[in-house]
Amino acid sequence: MPSSVIRSFAYDPAAHRLDVRFLTGRAYSYEGVPEEIAEGMRRASSKGRFFNAFIRDRFPFVRRR
């Protein structure tokens, strides 16, 4: 999953939670993310661009350690 911004991500379909770890080391959990959005991120050729367009500033989040 090469990305210039996102190191990794994982989706929990039962909780509708998307966990994203950035190359900076910061990690966030985004709540209420529909499975279709997570699947779109999996398929996106640019994870960072998809994240900015469809997830960032659209879902509540908490910062993880």
N, CA, C, O and CB atoms as a CASP TS submission, in Angstrom:
PFRMAT TS
TARGET T0000
AUTHOR 0000-0000-0000
METHOD Language model
MODEL 1
PARENT N/A
ATOM      1  N   MET     1       0.835  -1.178   0.000  1.00  0.00           N
ATOM      2  CA  MET     1       0.000   0.000   0.000  1.00  0.00           C
ATOM      3  C   MET     1       0.879   1.240   0.000  1.00  0.00           C
ATOM      4  O   MET     1       0.951   1.930   1.017  1.00  0.00           O
ATOM      5  CB  MET     1      -0.949  -0.001   1.206  1.00  0.00           C
ATOM      6  N   PRO     2       1.535   1.541  -1.082  1.00  0.00           N
ATOM      7  CA  PRO     2       2.379   2.734  -1.098  1.00  0.00           C
ATOM      8  C   PRO     2       1.554   4.021  -1.030  1.00  0.00           C
ATOM      9  O   PRO     2       0.583   4.191  -1.767  1.00  0.00           O
ATOM     10  CB  PRO     2       3.245   2.741  -2.348  1.00  0.00           C
ATOM     11  N   SER     3       1.952   4.905  -0.150  1.00  0.00           N
ATOM     12  CA  SER     3       1.293   6.199  -0.021  1.00  0.00           C
ATOM     13  C   SER     3       2.325   7.189   0.483  1.00  0.00           C
ATOM     14  O   SER     3       3.228   6.830   1.239  1.00  0.00           O
ATOM     15  CB  SER     3       0.055   6.129   0.938  1.00  0.00           C
ATOM     16  N   SER     4       2.188   8.425   0.062  1.00  0.00           N
ATOM     17  CA  SER     4       3.125   9.442   0.524  1.00  0.00           C
ATOM     18  C   SER     4       2.709  10.040   1.866  1.00  0.00           C
ATOM     19  O   SER     4       3.444  10.848   2.433  1.00  0.00           O
ATOM     20  CB  SER     4       3.249  10.541  -0.512  1.00  0.00           C
ATOM     21  N   VAL     5       1.542   9.656   2.380  1.00  0.00           N
ATOM     22  CA  VAL     5       1.051  10.208   3.645  1.00  0.00           C
ATOM     23  C   VAL     5       0.589   9.146   4.630  1.00  0.00           C
ATOM     24  O   VAL     5       0.783   9.311   5.834  1.00  0.00           O
ATOM     25  CB  VAL     5      -0.077  11.155   3.378  1.00  0.00           C
ATOM     26  N   ILE     6      -0.009   8.073   4.162  1.00  0.00           N
ATOM     27  CA  ILE     6      -0.624   7.072   5.027  1.00  0.00           C
ATOM     28  C   ILE     6       0.267   5.838   5.107  1.00  0.00           C
ATOM     29  O   ILE     6       0.621   5.242   4.090  1.00  0.00           O
ATOM     30  CB  ILE     6      -2.031   6.693   4.513  1.00  0.00           C
ATOM     31  N   ARG     7       0.621   5.470   6.327  1.00  0.00           N
ATOM     32  CA  ARG     7       1.454   4.283   6.545  1.00  0.00           C
ATOM     33  C   ARG     7       0.605   3.024   6.466  1.00  0.00           C
ATOM     34  O   ARG     7       0.979   2.055   5.805  1.00  0.00           O
ATOM     35  CB  ARG     7       2.172   4.359   7.909  1.00  0.00           C
ATOM     36  N   SER     8      -0.559   3.041   7.157  1.00  0.00           N
ATOM     37  CA  SER     8      -1.433   1.872   7.148  1.00  0.00           C
ATOM     38  C   SER     8      -2.836   2.282   7.565  1.00  0.00           C
ATOM     39  O   SER     8      -3.056   3.366   8.107  1.00  0.00           O
ATOM     40  CB  SER     8      -0.889   0.766   8.082  1.00  0.00           C
ATOM     41  N   PHE     9      -3.779   1.385   7.298  1.00  0.00           N
ATOM     42  CA  PHE     9      -5.143   1.608   7.769  1.00  0.00           C
ATOM     43  C   PHE     9      -5.832   0.254   7.908  1.00  0.00           C
ATOM     44  O   PHE     9      -5.463  -0.723   7.255  1.00  0.00           O
ATOM     45  CB  PHE     9      -5.935   2.545   6.797  1.00  0.00           C
ATOM     46  N   ALA    10      -6.836   0.223   8.771  1.00  0.00           N
ATOM     47  CA  ALA    10      -7.614  -0.996   9.002  1.00  0.00           C
ATOM     48  C   ALA    10      -9.048  -0.594   9.280  1.00  0.00           C
ATOM     49  O   ALA    10      -9.307   0.457   9.865  1.00  0.00           O
ATOM     50  CB  ALA    10      -7.030  -1.838  10.184  1.00  0.00           C
ATOM     51  N   TYR    11      -9.976  -1.436   8.858  1.00  0.00           N
ATOM     52  CA  TYR    11     -11.395  -1.139   9.039  1.00  0.00           C
ATOM     53  C   TYR    11     -12.052  -2.220   9.881  1.00  0.00           C
ATOM     54  O   TYR    11     -11.842  -3.411   9.649  1.00  0.00           O
ATOM     55  CB  TYR    11     -12.106  -1.012   7.678  1.00  0.00           C
ATOM     56  N   ASP    12     -12.841  -1.804  10.852  1.00  0.00           N
ATOM     57  CA  ASP    12     -13.631  -2.721  11.678  1.00  0.00           C
ATOM     58  C   ASP    12     -15.086  -2.567  11.254  1.00  0.00           C
ATOM     59  O   ASP    12     -15.739  -1.597  11.638  1.00  0.00           O
ATOM     60  CB  ASP    12     -13.445  -2.431  13.225  1.00  0.00           C
ATOM     61  N   PRO    13     -15.609  -3.522  10.459  1.00  0.00           N
ATOM     62  CA  PRO    13     -16.977  -3.377   9.943  1.00  0.00           C
ATOM     63  C   PRO    13     -18.050  -3.419  11.031  1.00  0.00           C
ATOM     64  O   PRO    13     -19.092  -2.780  10.887  1.00  0.00           O
ATOM     65  CB  PRO    13     -17.254  -4.462   8.938  1.00  0.00           C
ATOM     66  N   ALA    14     -17.817  -4.151  12.107  1.00  0.00           N
ATOM     67  CA  ALA    14     -18.806  -4.226  13.184  1.00  0.00           C
ATOM     68  C   ALA    14     -18.952  -2.887  13.900  1.00  0.00           C
ATOM     69  O   ALA    14     -20.050  -2.508  14.306  1.00  0.00           O
ATOM     70  CB  ALA    14     -18.418  -5.314  14.187  1.00  0.00           C
ATOM     71  N   ALA    15     -17.839  -2.178  14.051  1.00  0.00           N
ATOM     72  CA  ALA    15     -17.840  -0.885  14.755  1.00  0.00           C
ATOM     73  C   ALA    15     -17.939   0.295  13.806  1.00  0.00           C
ATOM     74  O   ALA    15     -18.106   1.431  14.249  1.00  0.00           O
ATOM     75  CB  ALA    15     -16.587  -0.747  15.594  1.00  0.00           C
ATOM     76  N   HIS    16     -17.837   0.042  12.495  1.00  0.00           N
ATOM     77  CA  HIS    16     -17.815   1.122  11.491  1.00  0.00           C
ATOM     78  C   HIS    16     -16.708   2.119  11.814  1.00  0.00           C
ATOM     79  O   HIS    16     -16.895   3.334  11.753  1.00  0.00           O
ATOM     80  CB  HIS    16     -19.188   1.849  11.430  1.00  0.00           C
ATOM     81  N   ARG    17     -15.538   1.558  12.162  1.00  0.00           N
ATOM     82  CA  ARG    17     -14.398   2.385  12.561  1.00  0.00           C
ATOM     83  C   ARG    17     -13.234   2.155  11.601  1.00  0.00           C
ATOM     84  O   ARG    17     -12.871   1.021  11.290  1.00  0.00           O
ATOM     85  CB  ARG    17     -13.971   2.071  14.022  1.00  0.00           C
ATOM     86  N   LEU    18     -12.669   3.256  11.148  1.00  0.00           N
ATOM     87  CA  LEU    18     -11.496   3.209  10.286  1.00  0.00           C
ATOM     88  C   LEU    18     -10.305   3.753  11.069  1.00  0.00           C
ATOM     89  O   LEU    18     -10.305   4.911  11.487  1.00  0.00           O
ATOM     90  CB  LEU    18     -11.725   4.021   8.969  1.00  0.00           C
ATOM     91  N   ASP    19      -9.300   2.919  11.262  1.00  0.00           N
ATOM     92  CA  ASP    19      -8.088   3.314  11.963  1.00  0.00           C
ATOM     93  C   ASP    19      -7.026   3.643  10.924  1.00  0.00           C
ATOM     94  O   ASP    19      -6.731   2.832  10.046  1.00  0.00           O
ATOM     95  CB  ASP    19      -7.601   2.192  12.934  1.00  0.00           C
ATOM     96  N   VAL    20      -6.456   4.829  11.029  1.00  0.00           N
ATOM     97  CA  VAL    20      -5.469   5.290  10.053  1.00  0.00           C
ATOM     98  C   VAL    20      -4.200   5.706  10.777  1.00  0.00           C
ATOM     99  O   VAL    20      -4.247   6.469  11.742  1.00  0.00           O
ATOM    100  CB  VAL    20      -6.025   6.465   9.210  1.00  0.00           C
ATOM    101  N   ARG    21      -3.059   5.198  10.306  1.00  0.00           N
ATOM    102  CA  ARG    21      -1.757   5.614  10.826  1.00  0.00           C
ATOM    103  C   ARG    21      -1.022   6.328   9.699  1.00  0.00           C
ATOM    104  O   ARG    21      -0.871   5.803   8.596  1.00  0.00           O
ATOM    105  CB  ARG    21      -0.925   4.387  11.368  1.00  0.00           C
ATOM    106  N   PHE    22      -0.570   7.538  10.009  1.00  0.00           N
ATOM    107  CA  PHE    22       0.125   8.360   9.025  1.00  0.00           C
ATOM    108  C   PHE    22       1.634   8.154   9.115  1.00  0.00           C
ATOM    109  O   PHE    22       2.137   7.646  10.118  1.00  0.00           O
ATOM    110  CB  PHE    22      -0.222   9.841   9.224  1.00  0.00           C
ATOM    111  N   LEU    23       2.339   8.541   8.090  1.00  0.00           N
ATOM    112  CA  LEU    23       3.796   8.404   8.084  1.00  0.00           C
ATOM    113  C   LEU    23       4.451   9.193   9.211  1.00  0.00           C
ATOM    114  O   LEU    23       5.564   8.873   9.629  1.00  0.00           O
ATOM    115  CB  LEU    23       4.356   8.858   6.749  1.00  0.00           C
ATOM    116  N   THR    24       3.775  10.211   9.698  1.00  0.00           N
ATOM    117  CA  THR    24       4.293  11.002  10.823  1.00  0.00           C
ATOM    118  C   THR    24       4.301  10.200  12.119  1.00  0.00           C
ATOM    119  O   THR    24       4.947  10.588  13.092  1.00  0.00           O
ATOM    120  CB  THR    24       3.459  12.271  11.007  1.00  0.00           C
ATOM    121  N   GLY    25       3.573   9.067  12.128  1.00  0.00           N
ATOM    122  CA  GLY    25       3.444   8.257  13.336  1.00  0.00           C
ATOM    123  C   GLY    25       2.131   8.491  14.051  1.00  0.00           C
ATOM    124  O   GLY    25       1.737   7.691  14.900  1.00  0.00           O
ATOM    125  N   ARG    26       1.453   9.567  13.723  1.00  0.00           N
ATOM    126  CA  ARG    26       0.155   9.833  14.357  1.00  0.00           C
ATOM    127  C   ARG    26      -0.884   8.845  13.855  1.00  0.00           C
ATOM    128  O   ARG    26      -0.882   8.449  12.690  1.00  0.00           O
ATOM    129  CB  ARG    26      -0.308  11.282  14.081  1.00  0.00           C
ATOM    130  N   ALA    27      -1.778   8.456  14.771  1.00  0.00           N
ATOM    131  CA  ALA    27      -2.827   7.497  14.428  1.00  0.00           C
ATOM    132  C   ALA    27      -4.171   8.033  14.911  1.00  0.00           C
ATOM    133  O   ALA    27      -4.266   8.628  15.985  1.00  0.00           O
ATOM    134  CB  ALA    27      -2.534   6.099  15.049  1.00  0.00           C
ATOM    135  N   TYR    28      -5.196   7.816  14.113  1.00  0.00           N
ATOM    136  CA  TYR    28      -6.538   8.288  14.412  1.00  0.00           C
ATOM    137  C   TYR    28      -7.551   7.199  14.112  1.00  0.00           C
ATOM    138  O   TYR    28      -7.356   6.377  13.217  1.00  0.00           O
ATOM    139  CB  TYR    28      -6.860   9.556  13.613  1.00  0.00           C
ATOM    140  N   SER    29      -8.644   7.205  14.878  1.00  0.00           N
ATOM    141  CA  SER    29      -9.775   6.325  14.615  1.00  0.00           C
ATOM    142  C   SER    29     -10.944   7.192  14.178  1.00  0.00           C
ATOM    143  O   SER    29     -11.335   8.120  14.886  1.00  0.00           O
ATOM    144  CB  SER    29     -10.143   5.466  15.872  1.00  0.00           C
ATOM    145  N   TYR    30     -11.495   6.893  13.022  1.00  0.00           N
ATOM    146  CA  TYR    30     -12.626   7.629  12.467  1.00  0.00           C
ATOM    147  C   TYR    30     -13.875   6.792  12.668  1.00  0.00           C
ATOM    148  O   TYR    30     -13.934   5.638  12.243  1.00  0.00           O
ATOM    149  CB  TYR    30     -12.409   7.963  10.956  1.00  0.00           C
ATOM    150  N   GLU    31     -14.875   7.376  13.317  1.00  0.00           N
ATOM    151  CA  GLU    31     -16.098   6.672  13.696  1.00  0.00           C
ATOM    152  C   GLU    31     -17.213   6.879  12.680  1.00  0.00           C
ATOM    153  O   GLU    31     -17.309   7.932  12.048  1.00  0.00           O
ATOM    154  CB  GLU    31     -16.560   7.130  15.066  1.00  0.00           C
ATOM    155  N   GLY    32     -18.054   5.859  12.533  1.00  0.00           N
ATOM    156  CA  GLY    32     -19.229   5.965  11.675  1.00  0.00           C
ATOM    157  C   GLY    32     -18.923   5.891  10.196  1.00  0.00           C
ATOM    158  O   GLY    32     -19.715   6.358   9.378  1.00  0.00           O
ATOM    159  N   VAL    33     -17.800   5.317   9.841  1.00  0.00           N
ATOM    160  CA  VAL    33     -17.400   5.231   8.433  1.00  0.00           C
ATOM    161  C   VAL    33     -18.122   4.043   7.781  1.00  0.00           C
ATOM    162  O   VAL    33     -17.955   2.906   8.222  1.00  0.00           O
ATOM    163  CB  VAL    33     -15.841   5.082   8.299  1.00  0.00           C
ATOM    164  N   PRO    34     -18.912   4.292   6.747  1.00  0.00           N
ATOM    165  CA  PRO    34     -19.604   3.191   6.074  1.00  0.00           C
ATOM    166  C   PRO    34     -18.613   2.244   5.391  1.00  0.00           C
ATOM    167  O   PRO    34     -17.535   2.654   4.961  1.00  0.00           O
ATOM    168  CB  PRO    34     -20.601   3.741   5.042  1.00  0.00           C
ATOM    169  N   GLU    35     -18.992   1.006   5.304  1.00  0.00           N
ATOM    170  CA  GLU    35     -18.126  -0.007   4.691  1.00  0.00           C
ATOM    171  C   GLU    35     -17.764   0.349   3.252  1.00  0.00           C
ATOM    172  O   GLU    35     -16.662   0.043   2.795  1.00  0.00           O
ATOM    173  CB  GLU    35     -18.807  -1.372   4.728  1.00  0.00           C
ATOM    174  N   GLU    36     -18.689   0.997   2.532  1.00  0.00           N
ATOM    175  CA  GLU    36     -18.417   1.376   1.141  1.00  0.00           C
ATOM    176  C   GLU    36     -17.260   2.373   1.049  1.00  0.00           C
ATOM    177  O   GLU    36     -16.463   2.329   0.111  1.00  0.00           O
ATOM    178  CB  GLU    36     -19.677   1.977   0.500  1.00  0.00           C
ATOM    179  N   ILE    37     -17.179   3.264   2.026  1.00  0.00           N
ATOM    180  CA  ILE    37     -16.086   4.253   2.044  1.00  0.00           C
ATOM    181  C   ILE    37     -14.760   3.543   2.318  1.00  0.00           C
ATOM    182  O   ILE    37     -13.756   3.826   1.664  1.00  0.00           O
ATOM    183  CB  ILE    37     -16.349   5.358   3.122  1.00  0.00           C
ATOM    184  N   ALA    38     -14.756   2.625   3.282  1.00  0.00           N
ATOM    185  CA  ALA    38     -13.531   1.881   3.586  1.00  0.00           C
ATOM    186  C   ALA    38     -13.096   1.058   2.381  1.00  0.00           C
ATOM    187  O   ALA    38     -11.904   0.977   2.082  1.00  0.00           O
ATOM    188  CB  ALA    38     -13.740   0.966   4.809  1.00  0.00           C
ATOM    189  N   GLU    39     -14.040   0.455   1.699  1.00  0.00           N
ATOM    190  CA  GLU    39     -13.715  -0.327   0.498  1.00  0.00           C
ATOM    191  C   GLU    39     -13.166   0.581  -0.598  1.00  0.00           C
ATOM    192  O   GLU    39     -12.244   0.201  -1.320  1.00  0.00           O
ATOM    193  CB  GLU    39     -14.962  -1.085  -0.014  1.00  0.00           C
ATOM    194  N   GLY    40     -13.733   1.775  -0.720  1.00  0.00           N
ATOM    195  CA  GLY    40     -13.225   2.739  -1.686  1.00  0.00           C
ATOM    196  C   GLY    40     -11.789   3.115  -1.393  1.00  0.00           C
ATOM    197  O   GLY    40     -10.991   3.290  -2.313  1.00  0.00           O
ATOM    198  N   MET    41     -11.453   3.242  -0.119  1.00  0.00           N
ATOM    199  CA  MET    41     -10.073   3.566   0.241  1.00  0.00           C
ATOM    200  C   MET    41      -9.146   2.404  -0.102  1.00  0.00           C
ATOM    201  O   MET    41      -8.027   2.613  -0.571  1.00  0.00           O
ATOM    202  CB  MET    41      -9.970   3.909   1.741  1.00  0.00           C
ATOM    203  N   ARG    42      -9.611   1.186   0.133  1.00  0.00           N
ATOM    204  CA  ARG    42      -8.791   0.010  -0.211  1.00  0.00           C
ATOM    205  C   ARG    42      -8.466  -0.010  -1.700  1.00  0.00           C
ATOM    206  O   ARG    42      -7.354  -0.363  -2.094  1.00  0.00           O
ATOM    207  CB  ARG    42      -9.517  -1.293   0.185  1.00  0.00           C
ATOM    208  N   ARG    43      -9.440   0.370  -2.526  1.00  0.00           N
ATOM    209  CA  ARG    43      -9.281   0.307  -3.981  1.00  0.00           C
ATOM    210  C   ARG    43      -8.610   1.537  -4.578  1.00  0.00           C
ATOM    211  O   ARG    43      -8.144   1.493  -5.717  1.00  0.00           O
ATOM    212  CB  ARG    43     -10.619   0.122  -4.624  1.00  0.00           C
ATOM    213  N   ALA    44      -8.554   2.615  -3.838  1.00  0.00           N
ATOM    214  CA  ALA    44      -8.035   3.884  -4.372  1.00  0.00           C
ATOM    215  C   ALA    44      -6.557   3.778  -4.736  1.00  0.00           C
ATOM    216  O   ALA    44      -5.757   3.211  -3.991  1.00  0.00           O
ATOM    217  CB  ALA    44      -8.236   5.013  -3.354  1.00  0.00           C
ATOM    218  N   SER    45      -6.216   4.327  -5.883  1.00  0.00           N
ATOM    219  CA  SER    45      -4.809   4.333  -6.279  1.00  0.00           C
ATOM    220  C   SER    45      -4.007   5.324  -5.438  1.00  0.00           C
ATOM    221  O   SER    45      -2.811   5.133  -5.222  1.00  0.00           O
ATOM    222  CB  SER    45      -4.674   4.675  -7.767  1.00  0.00           C
ATOM    223  N   SER    46      -4.669   6.384  -4.964  1.00  0.00           N
ATOM    224  CA  SER    46      -4.027   7.347  -4.069  1.00  0.00           C
ATOM    225  C   SER    46      -4.804   7.363  -2.750  1.00  0.00           C
ATOM    226  O   SER    46      -5.872   7.968  -2.651  1.00  0.00           O
ATOM    227  CB  SER    46      -3.975   8.783  -4.716  1.00  0.00           C
ATOM    228  N   LYS    47      -4.254   6.696  -1.753  1.00  0.00           N
ATOM    229  CA  LYS    47      -4.924   6.613  -0.443  1.00  0.00           C
ATOM    230  C   LYS    47      -5.059   7.996   0.190  1.00  0.00           C
ATOM    231  O   LYS    47      -6.099   8.319   0.763  1.00  0.00           O
ATOM    232  CB  LYS    47      -4.144   5.674   0.506  1.00  0.00           C
ATOM    233  N   GLY    48      -4.023   8.800   0.089  1.00  0.00           N
ATOM    234  CA  GLY    48      -4.063  10.140   0.680  1.00  0.00           C
ATOM    235  C   GLY    48      -5.105  11.026   0.036  1.00  0.00           C
ATOM    236  O   GLY    48      -5.829  11.745   0.725  1.00  0.00           O
ATOM    237  N   ARG    49      -5.184  10.981  -1.266  1.00  0.00           N
ATOM    238  CA  ARG    49      -6.173  11.788  -1.983  1.00  0.00           C
ATOM    239  C   ARG    49      -7.587  11.334  -1.635  1.00  0.00           C
ATOM    240  O   ARG    49      -8.472  12.162  -1.419  1.00  0.00           O
ATOM    241  CB  ARG    49      -5.943  11.701  -3.505  1.00  0.00           C
ATOM    242  N   PHE    50      -7.802  10.026  -1.582  1.00  0.00           N
ATOM    243  CA  PHE    50      -9.118   9.500  -1.215  1.00  0.00           C
ATOM    244  C   PHE    50      -9.471   9.916   0.211  1.00  0.00           C
ATOM    245  O   PHE    50     -10.584  10.368   0.477  1.00  0.00           O
ATOM    246  CB  PHE    50      -9.148   7.957  -1.349  1.00  0.00           C
ATOM    247  N   PHE    51      -8.509   9.759   1.126  1.00  0.00           N
ATOM    248  CA  PHE    51      -8.717  10.150   2.515  1.00  0.00           C
ATOM    249  C   PHE    51      -9.143  11.611   2.613  1.00  0.00           C
ATOM    250  O   PHE    51     -10.112  11.931   3.301  1.00  0.00           O
ATOM    251  CB  PHE    51      -7.445   9.916   3.329  1.00  0.00           C
ATOM    252  N   ASN    52      -8.432  12.486   1.938  1.00  0.00           N
ATOM    253  CA  ASN    52      -8.756  13.918   1.995  1.00  0.00           C
ATOM    254  C   ASN    52     -10.120  14.229   1.400  1.00  0.00           C
ATOM    255  O   ASN    52     -10.819  15.114   1.893  1.00  0.00           O
ATOM    256  CB  ASN    52      -7.696  14.722   1.271  1.00  0.00           C
ATOM    257  N   ALA    53     -10.502  13.529   0.364  1.00  0.00           N
ATOM    258  CA  ALA    53     -11.770  13.810  -0.316  1.00  0.00           C
ATOM    259  C   ALA    53     -12.986  13.225   0.395  1.00  0.00           C
ATOM    260  O   ALA    53     -14.059  13.828   0.376  1.00  0.00           O
ATOM    261  CB  ALA    53     -11.718  13.279  -1.717  1.00  0.00           C
ATOM    262  N   PHE    54     -12.831  12.053   1.024  1.00  0.00           N
ATOM    263  CA  PHE    54     -14.015  11.345   1.515  1.00  0.00           C
ATOM    264  C   PHE    54     -14.040  11.058   3.012  1.00  0.00           C
ATOM    265  O   PHE    54     -15.073  10.635   3.531  1.00  0.00           O
ATOM    266  CB  PHE    54     -14.139  10.072   0.795  1.00  0.00           C
ATOM    267  N   ILE    55     -12.940  11.274   3.717  1.00  0.00           N
ATOM    268  CA  ILE    55     -12.914  10.923   5.141  1.00  0.00           C
ATOM    269  C   ILE    55     -12.549  12.117   6.012  1.00  0.00           C
ATOM    270  O   ILE    55     -13.254  12.418   6.975  1.00  0.00           O
ATOM    271  CB  ILE    55     -11.927   9.789   5.387  1.00  0.00           C
ATOM    272  N   ARG    56     -11.473  12.788   5.690  1.00  0.00           N
ATOM    273  CA  ARG    56     -11.018  13.929   6.484  1.00  0.00           C
ATOM    274  C   ARG    56     -12.116  14.981   6.589  1.00  0.00           C
ATOM    275  O   ARG    56     -12.747  15.336   5.594  1.00  0.00           O
ATOM    276  CB  ARG    56      -9.747  14.544   5.870  1.00  0.00           C
ATOM    277  N   ASP    57     -12.335  15.472   7.796  1.00  0.00           N
ATOM    278  CA  ASP    57     -13.337  16.510   8.087  1.00  0.00           C
ATOM    279  C   ASP    57     -14.765  16.062   7.818  1.00  0.00           C
ATOM    280  O   ASP    57     -15.667  16.899   7.790  1.00  0.00           O
ATOM    281  CB  ASP    57     -13.048  17.741   7.272  1.00  0.00           C
ATOM    282  N   ARG    58     -15.003  14.763   7.619  1.00  0.00           N
ATOM    283  CA  ARG    58     -16.361  14.266   7.364  1.00  0.00           C
ATOM    284  C   ARG    58     -16.858  13.320   8.453  1.00  0.00           C
ATOM    285  O   ARG    58     -18.062  13.094   8.579  1.00  0.00           O
ATOM    286  CB  ARG    58     -16.407  13.559   6.025  1.00  0.00           C
ATOM    287  N   PHE    59     -15.936  12.767   9.241  1.00  0.00           N
ATOM    288  CA  PHE    59     -16.297  11.818  10.284  1.00  0.00           C
ATOM    289  C   PHE    59     -15.643  12.222  11.593  1.00  0.00           C
ATOM    290  O   PHE    59     -14.526  12.741  11.597  1.00  0.00           O
ATOM    291  CB  PHE    59     -15.887  10.388   9.891  1.00  0.00           C
ATOM    292  N   PRO    60     -16.335  11.987  12.714  1.00  0.00           N
ATOM    293  CA  PRO    60     -15.710  12.276  13.999  1.00  0.00           C
ATOM    294  C   PRO    60     -14.529  11.338  14.215  1.00  0.00           C
ATOM    295  O   PRO    60     -14.537  10.204  13.736  1.00  0.00           O
ATOM    296  CB  PRO    60     -16.733  12.141  15.152  1.00  0.00           C
ATOM    297  N   PHE    61     -13.511  11.810  14.939  1.00  0.00           N
ATOM    298  CA  PHE    61     -12.317  11.001  15.140  1.00  0.00           C
ATOM    299  C   PHE    61     -11.740  11.217  16.521  1.00  0.00           C
ATOM    300  O   PHE    61     -12.043  12.198  17.200  1.00  0.00           O
ATOM    301  CB  PHE    61     -11.275  11.319  14.085  1.00  0.00           C
ATOM    302  N   VAL    62     -10.911  10.289  16.918  1.00  0.00           N
ATOM    303  CA  VAL    62     -10.120  10.426  18.143  1.00  0.00           C
ATOM    304  C   VAL    62      -8.681  10.082  17.785  1.00  0.00           C
ATOM    305  O   VAL    62      -8.419   9.225  16.941  1.00  0.00           O
ATOM    306  CB  VAL    62     -10.665   9.497  19.306  1.00  0.00           C
ATOM    307  N   ARG    63      -7.770  10.759  18.435  1.00  0.00           N
ATOM    308  CA  ARG    63      -6.349  10.477  18.201  1.00  0.00           C
ATOM    309  C   ARG    63      -5.932   9.287  19.054  1.00  0.00           C
ATOM    310  O   ARG    63      -6.291   9.202  20.228  1.00  0.00           O
ATOM    311  CB  ARG    63      -5.464  11.724  18.524  1.00  0.00           C
ATOM    312  N   ARG    64      -5.185   8.382  18.473  1.00  0.00           N
ATOM    313  CA  ARG    64      -4.678   7.199  19.168  1.00  0.00           C
ATOM    314  C   ARG    64      -3.187   7.376  19.416  1.00  0.00           C
ATOM    315  O   ARG    64      -2.536   8.205  18.780  1.00  0.00           O
ATOM    316  CB  ARG    64      -4.955   5.900  18.350  1.00  0.00           C
ATOM    317  N   ARG    65      -2.666   6.609  20.321  1.00  0.00           N
ATOM    318  CA  ARG    65      -1.226   6.657  20.610  1.00  0.00           C
ATOM    319  C   ARG    65      -0.516   5.544  19.915  1.00  0.00           C
ATOM    320  O   ARG    65       0.703   5.418  20.037  1.00  0.00           O
ATOM    321  CB  ARG    65      -0.959   6.582  22.103  1.00  0.00           C
TER
END
